[in-house]
Amino acid sequence: MPLLEISKLKKSFVAPDGSNHPVIDVPSFCLSEREQMALSGESGSGKTTFLNLVAGILKPDSGSIRLDDREMSALSEPERDRLRATTIGYIFQTFNLLQGYTCLENVLLGMSFGPGVDKGFAVALLQRVGLGEKLRHYPRQLSTGQQQRVAVARALANRPKLVLADEPTGNLDHVNAREALKLIREACRENSAALLMVSHDREVLAQFEKVQPLDQINRAAKPPTSQIPSPIS
């Protein structure tokens, strides 16, 4: 049975003029345990919305999201929050670190929403991502690449079965992006977590064996610009 199984998933938003704007229309999608897959898509193709639906941050208009053999639509909001805290790790493009807390505290706070705080494991995760000597540093005292590493450690803090990554290398230069991607993939494998990453960066996508264009699974997505025919003059 797949770790993640989606069918007939739809999500729309109301535009300023009051019209209904379809963003997600996914007939079917599956991800197996420990599988690593990248979804490619341009800006506005619904990548972040899709991840937020999978995470239970957004509620779909219709359809099924089955995660770890649990139907998300059948859960109450507190139950979705608990499932997300114990089963999903999320790496955001902007990292979303708490600026008033140290690296270690950011990871420990992430643990507080899951099974419980394990300081030894939090320290081990930060050591694994190369921040063992910066446990008590604040995000503002770190480089952008180091902040991203804290975000990776926090995403793995509750030993999730699925890690979602939303353009996690978007704020990094090419060298740091390659290193960050390698770290994310290795850390997921070491912790037996599946990885679902969305990106528009061709260099990032080229590192994945499995890449799925979002416009091929999401009927509401706009096709890449290169596929849009030029107007006839």
N, C-alpha and C positions, 0 to 999 in steps of 0.2 A: 504494500500500500504506500502511495507517495506521502512524503512528509507534508507537502502543500498541494492541494488539489482545488482548482477553481473552475466553476462552470457558470455560464450565462451571467457574468458579472457586469453590472451597469452602474454608472454614476454620472450625474449631470449637475451643473451649477446654474443658478439664475443669473443672467447677464444684467447689466445696469438698465437696459431697456425693457426688462421683464421677460425676455425670451429665454427658453430653456436651452442650455448649451451642453450637449453630450461631451464628456471627456473620456470616459471609459466604457468600452463595449467589448468585453473579452469572452468569446464563446467557451474557450477551454484553455487551461494552463496547468502544468504539473511540474513539480520539483521533487526529486528523490532525496532521501537522507544522505548527507555528506556531499551532495552534488554541488558543483560550482558553476554558475551560469551568469552571463552578462546580458542585459537588455540594452540595445542601442536605440537612440532616439534623439531627435532635435529638440530644442527648447519649445515647450508648448505641446509636446506629444503625449503628455499625461504620465511621465515617468514617476514623478514624486507622488502624484495622486494614487497611482497604482500601488506603490510601496506603502503609503499611508493606509490604504484599504487592507492590504495584507497584514499590516501591523495592528489593525483594529483602531487606529487613530481616527479614521473616517468610517462612517457606516454607509454601505452601498445602498443604492435605490432598490436593487433586486439582485438575485443571483446567490451563489454559494461560494464561501471560502472555508475550506476544511483544512485545518492546521493541526498536525499531530493527532489526527483522528477525532478532532472536535470541530463541530460546526459553529463558526464564529457568530452567525446570525441568530443562533439559538441562545446565545449568552447575554446576560445583562451587562451593562457598562462596567460595574465593578468586576465581574467575571472576566470580561475582555481585558481589563487592566491587569488582572492577575495572570492571565494566560500570556499576555505580552511580556510581563516582568519575568516570568519563569521560562519562557520558550523562545523569545526573540531578543536579539541584540541589534541595535540600530546605530549605524555610523552616519552622521549627518555631514553635509558638505561644509557647513559652518561650525562643525564640531559641537556647538551648544554646551561648552564647558561652563561651570559656575565659577565666575571670576574671583569670588571671595573665598574660595576653598582651594586647598593645595591639590596636587596631582593625586596623592593617596586619598584625600577626602572625597574627591570627585568619584573615584572608583568605589569607595566604601558607601557613598550615598546611593550609587547605582545599585549596590547590593541590598540596600535597605528596603527596596521595593520588591525584592525577590525572596528566595528561600531564607536568607539571613546573611549577616555580615561575617565574612571570613577574612580577617586582616592578613593572615599568612598567604592566602591565595591572591589577594589584591596586590601585595608586595611582589609576589612571584610573577604576576602578570606584567607589572610595571618593569620589573627586571627583564622579562622576556622581550619587551619592546624597546629595551635600551635606556630606560629611565630610572634604573636602580639608584642612581646618585642624585636624583631630582625629586624624590618622594615628597619633600616639603616645599618644593617650588610652587608658585602660583602661575596660572596660565599666562599672565602678562610677562612673566620672567622667562618664558619659553619661546623658541622659534615657532613658526607656523607648522613646520614638519613635526616638531616635538609635541605640539598641542594635538596634532592628528594622532600621534601614537598614544596619547592619553585617552583619546576617544576610542581607539581600537581596544585598549585594555578595559575600558568601561563597558564596551559592547559585549565583551566576553565574560564579564564579572559574574554573571549568574549561570554560567555554563549553558548558554542557549543552544537549542537544536538548529536554529535558523538565524543567520546574520544578514540583515538588510543594509546595503550601502548605497547612499544617494550621492552620486558624483563625489566620492570621498577624496579624490585627488584634484578636484577642480581649483583649489586655492594654492596648489603647490607647483613649483617649477618642474621641468621634465625629469631631472635627476631624482629629486625627492619624490615625485609621483611614481616613478618606477620602483623605488625602494619601498614606498608606502604600500603599493599594490602587492609586492612580493611578501611583505610582512603580513598584510591582511589575509592573503591566501594561505600562507604557512600557518598562521595562528589559528585559522579556522580548521585546517586539517588536523593540527595538533590537538584541538579541542573537540574534534568529531562533529563540527557544526557545518551545516550546509550554508552556502553563500549565494545570495541573489544581489547583484550589483547593477545599477543603471548608470550609463555614461553616454556622452556623445563624442568622447575622445578616442580617435582611431588607434592611437598608441596603446591606450588602456585596453580597448576591446581586442586588440591583436594578441594580448597575453592569455586570452581565454580560449579553451578548446570548444566551448559551447557558447555561441553568441546568437541571440534571437532578436531580430529587428522588431521594435515594439509595434510598428505599424502593420506587421504581419499577424500579430495576435490581438491587437486592439483596433477594432473596426472604426472607432471614433478618432483615431490618431491621424494627424496630417502626414502625408508621405514626405520623405526627405525632399529638400528643394531640388536636388538633382533629378528627381523623378517627376517633377511637375513640368509639363510641356510649356515651352515658351509661347506667348501669344502670337498669332499670325498677323504680320503687319500688312 
